[in-house]
Amino acid sequence: MVEDEEGKKKRLGTMDHTQREAIAKKLLTPQESHVKPTNATKIVYRHLLSGDFVLMNRQPTLHKPSIQAHRARVMPKDRVLRMPYANCKAYNADFDGDELNLHFPQNEIARSEARHLITTHNQYLTPKDGSPLAGLIQDCVVASVMLTVRDRFFTREDYQQLVITGLSHLTGRIKTLPPAILKPKQLWTGKQVISTLLINIIPEGTVLPTFTFKTSVRVDLWQKESKREWLGGGEGEKRREAMTDSEFVMHDGQLLCGVVDKSAIGSTSHGLIHVFYDLYGGHLYGGHIASQILTSINRLCVYYLKWVGHTISVKEFVTPPSVSAKRRHALHDLIKRAPREVSRRLGIPETSFRDHFERVHMSQNQKELAAIDAAYTSVLGPTTSDVTAYRERTRITASNMVDTGAKGSKVNMNQMVSLFGSVAIDGKRMPLSITGKFLPSFLPYESNPRAGGYIPDRFMTGINPQSYFYLCIVGRDSLQHTAVKTADSGYLQRCLIKHLEGIHVKYDMTVRNSDGLVLQFDYGEDGLDVTKTPFLRSNQTLEVVVANYSRLLHPKALSVARSIGQKEEVEEYAKKLEKWKKKKTSLIKEGRKGKSGFLKFSSKMGASLSTTPAPTPDTPTDTHTHGENGRSYKSIELQRQWRALTPDQRKKYSKNYKKCPDPVKSVFSSASNLGVVSEALDDLIDGYYYNHYTKKRLPEQKLTRDEVTTAVHMKALNALVDPGEAVGALCAQALGEPLTQMTLNTFHFAGRDELNVTLGVPRMVEILRTATKNISTPIMEVPFHPWVNKLQAQTLRIQLSQVSLHQVLRSLHVSVELDRDDHNNLHRRTCIRLSFLPYSEYKHTFVITPPQVLAFTETHFLPKVLVKEIQKSFKKTKAKMCSSVFERQRKEEEEKMKTGDKGEEATENNEKRGNRRGGGEENDDDDDDDDKDGGDDDGTSSNRIKKKQEQDYSENEENNISDDEDDDDSKSHHQGLSEDEGIEEDRVEEESPEAGIGRGGERKRKAKVNPLEVEQRREAVLQCDPCIVDYSFDTNAQLWCEIVLMLPVSGGNYDIHSLVNHKSQTALVHSVKNLRRVFVEDKDQRLMLRTEGVNIMKMFEFEHLLDVNKLYSNNIHQVAELYGIEAAQRSIIREIRAVQSAYDIKIDFRHLTLLADYFTCEGIYKACSRQALATCLSPLQKMSYETCTENLKLALLRGEEEHMSSPTANITVGQPIKLGTNSMHILQAIS
């Protein structure tokens, strides 16, 4: 087809040869027309030909390898698109109806990019962590293992047939290997077939590789007998897998030991294909060698599978009768004894388990429910593991696929042969219905493990309907998680892309955004590319580099690398740094640590300074010894005095002290100086040389220290990131692509089931998108000093733990009866009696006393919480809390009070109100009704008396009760600190008899309350609200109190008992600000204080017990405020890695450092939000993100300019972005 300048298309298929020849002669002749031309020239369309490059794409395009270029091969008679499944992992295609898009490049620039940049040869490694993407799976892995086992031999004909099958693409002479067995017949092994493929694919004249790694097949599958005694002299080989097929050994390109399984040819790091890609990646052929090896082995395995075959029958999954009987007996015994074992672990009799389960379910005590689930898990786990072990003894041949990594997993095998085991939703057993049943077919509160989700059935013998329904529930829950997370994860990745799209590497190796702001002076802190460093991470991987790279070094390239740069200056500076380190090490060994000038100044002047500031009107004498940033006032004063010194004065203190020189990499550029690498890589080289060479005898040391160092330094030089690389987009893709794998939202802390921490997509949203200060689950960790014992640690935990009224409430009794007031109005007389635990039961557990509990109850819980909650229920039903007669009486009393009549009549009226109250119109600050009789009584005498007599509580706590308590209740309960905060922290510590830590002595509790105080306290409660008609309490032990309320008959039913139980759980008698729960646990043989909630300043008060220098919190904003923005930068990295490690997701450290540096580059912690993008200088980039019209208005009003530096701006106007191959200009010499 030909398209002319006017856009008209002529199809050549309907024309004869003469017509097509005429059109061909006119192609270069401009067409004369009065119509404005659409095209500059004529366009000739052609069919796709073999050898053309096409682009394949599967949506969603989450990362760079989602679009790859393939070389097309046209097959005229086929009507289907085919693709090797070695590339399917890059597209995340799983053969369940996935659709891929095929694109044809339309110009030479696009074809060139497809051939040299986007081809599958260059997409072997993922930029996320440098792990391989392409790899063989399923039947190819099974065939390769069967081909390369030790007892596999081939004749000359078979050997040559297999070799020519794998090397059918070669046209030249094929090199073969001599036979492994000469007599009585020449035979070749399967390992030699693989070796023959490799030596023919590797280019001529290239050094053949030598390396070793472990295979996927366990050593016990090959070796059943005990290891033979070593008779060769010396120590011998102690490793069990040595010289077995579980160890892959290749020497000079020949496979000597091991099988070719998934770890060799699959998408596995440091395997056979990965080693070839890394060693020969810099060769002229690039990744073509690795791709060709995959293709050849794939072709060979498919052909060999036709010879031997591989199939599975149902008979192989049927266990022998003896094993089935053993399995059946074990499961029957487990079902029978599980209730007894669970009851024993819970510490209750087996007969009362059902009652205990019912009580816990009705109270909705999540902690107790979790304890029951944990007990079942611990009881069922060991037997389940034993039953699955029976499958190993049945010698199922299908397990070969699992063991080699070809297909399936041990979980699939167990479900088919052994049992399913326990199924769970969000880490919990199946939920109970309101009737207490797991399913209608089970009894209420059934103790049988089957009812809670334990499935002892298997696929081979079938599962019952209840188990099938449980599996459907779990499958539906997983699908719901996936569907819900898709929107959140997709939007989060879009936010990351829009913020980081312009970040790239400049030619000076700095990382900058599109506005030119420097984010990093070296990409990822070492300047190395993620995909070029997989073999520079450990001693094991470094062995591959040293063993092969020293032979791959080209002498000319090495001489050029040594000639450029500042070789002498680098070596001199490195010696200076090494000399300082040795001197410092010797001083430490001698017990002499060099002090800086400031430390010497502090030692001299610190003794004369006080630890507290001088008393001033703003800083009273009883203030804490720490300032706002956590440092003591003594330290702050020393800093001020040091900064006030002149340079000469400071020099006197700094004499004979030499500061550690900066690292070599911070002084010299790694791009132009060989050997300028990070300190971590230098330490890795030292460790490798010590383990592999220093410990060996001299004859075994094949390379010198200089040769080893040179090989690694040359590898690091070639691994530098390329200028123009869009590292910001790669970082966004690396973080966004795994988000769909994060299903669960919360996880239990290790070793602490009741302490949850938010993970998954919600936590990633908090870190990356919202950067909220109020995170959902704040956590703080502080280790104790080594000399602190467990008793001291537990005492501190008690002092910091909050105590709710529910925890000290022993019993609750509520009685309701109908009664009439003095005006014959019918009311409900409600008597509420609260009984508290005796002090002896919690004096070693809580930091409060009975007088404090009773004082909190009568002055805060009853009037401010309980009564107001009851009033709210009447507001909703629009019922009246008090009678009109009493309202008139109350108004008359107010009039008399205003006119100054405060005599006997007022006292008499007050006494009558105290003896019998019919209630009154709701008169507190929470009343929002528009009734004309209602109003604010803040100026009345009753409120004045109430405020005067509430001596135990501050005004701040009175303000905690907000008018919008309904709106804030869910948030407060979620955070664990409600408006019912209780006694203020400082006040409780002042009255507490438990001295705890930092307080001296134990104070005696009052044995009895005097009559005058009893009457005052009773009157104070009565004055709180008109509906309170009587109040009494225990004047001796102070272990109970009783309040009588007059409530209206109308307004519906209300459960006072449930209301008191619910509100007492959030009413805090004692609490430390922002701390909800506190735990003490052992971690790495050291006591650790872990809190739910964050209060860093409070921890500084216990620095004599806590090692506050090692304090850590997941609240990034608080870390930034107290410790600085660099500490916040490290906290961001640690938090992201903590979230990803829970799902076994690995992302390279360089991506995280770049992201954290971007978040903190302005000195504050900002995330990928619309507000954070406001500092961007590109109006088009801001408009393309969100609120396009608003950003357009602001740009017009401010007269902003678009410099066309961001990728979005260039794409918007239709020109290439200035990244990658477009980050430079090519100058052509004109002769």
Secondary structure, 3 states (H helix, E strand, C coil): CEECCCCCEECCCCCCHHHHHHHHHCCCCCCCCCCCCCCCCCEECCCCCCCCEEEEECCCCCCHHHEEEEECCCCCCCCCCCCCHHHHHHHCCCCCCCCCEEECCCCHHHHHHHHHCCEHHHHCECCCCCCECCCCCCHHHHHHHHHHCCCCEECHHHHHHHHHHHCCCCCCCCCCCCCCECCCCCEEEHHHHHHHHHHHHCCCCCCCCCEEEECCCCHHHCCCCCCCCCCCCCCCCCCCCCCCCCEEEEECCEEEECCCCHHHHCCCCCCHHHHHHHHCCCCCCCCHHHHHHHHHHHHHHHHHHHHHCCCCCHHHHCCCHHHHHHHHHHHHHHHHHHHHHHHHHHCCCHHHHHHHHHHHHHHCCHHHHHHHHHHHHHHHHHHHHHHHHHHHHHCCCCHHHHHCCCCCCHHHHHHHHCCCEECCECCECCCCCCCCCCCCCCCCCCCCCCCCCEECCECCCECCHHHHHHHHHHHHHHHHHHHHHHHHHHHHHHHHHHHHCCCEECCCCCEECCCCCEEECCHHHCCECHHHCCCCCCHHHHHHHHHHHHHHCCHHHHHHHHHCCCHHHHHHHHHHHHHHHHHHHHHHHCCCCCCCHHHHHHHHHHHHCCCCCCCCCCCCCCCCCECCCCCEHHHHHHHHHHHHCCHHHHHHHCCCCCCCCCCHHHHCCCCCCCCCCCHHHHHHHHHHHHHHHHCCCHHHCCCCHHHHHHHHHHHHHHCECCCCCCHHHHHHHHHHHHHHHCCCCEEEECCEEEEEEECHHHHHHHHHHHCCCCCCCCEEEEEECCCCCHHHHHHHHHHHCCEEHHHHEEEEEEEEEEEECCCCCEEEEEEEEEEECCHHHCCCCCCCCHHHHHHHHHHHHHHHHHHHHHHHHHHHHCCCCCCHHHHHHHHHHHHHHHCCCCCHHHHHHHHHHHHCCCCCCCCCCCCCCCCCCCCCCCCCHHHHHHHHHCCCCCHHHHCCCCCCHHHHHHHHHHHCCCCCCCCCHHHHHHHCCCCCCCCCCCCCCCCCCCHHHHHHHHHHHHCCCCCEEEEEECCCCCCEEEEEEEEECCCCCCCHHHHHHHHHHHCEEECCCCCCEEEEEECCCCEEEEEECCCHHHHHCCCCCECHHHCEECCHHHHHHHHCHHHHHHHHHHHHHHHHHCCCCCCCHHHHHHHHHHHHCCCCCCCCCCCHHHHCCCHHHHHHHCCHHHHHHHHHHHCCCCCCCCHHHHHHHCCCCCCHHHCCCCCCCCC
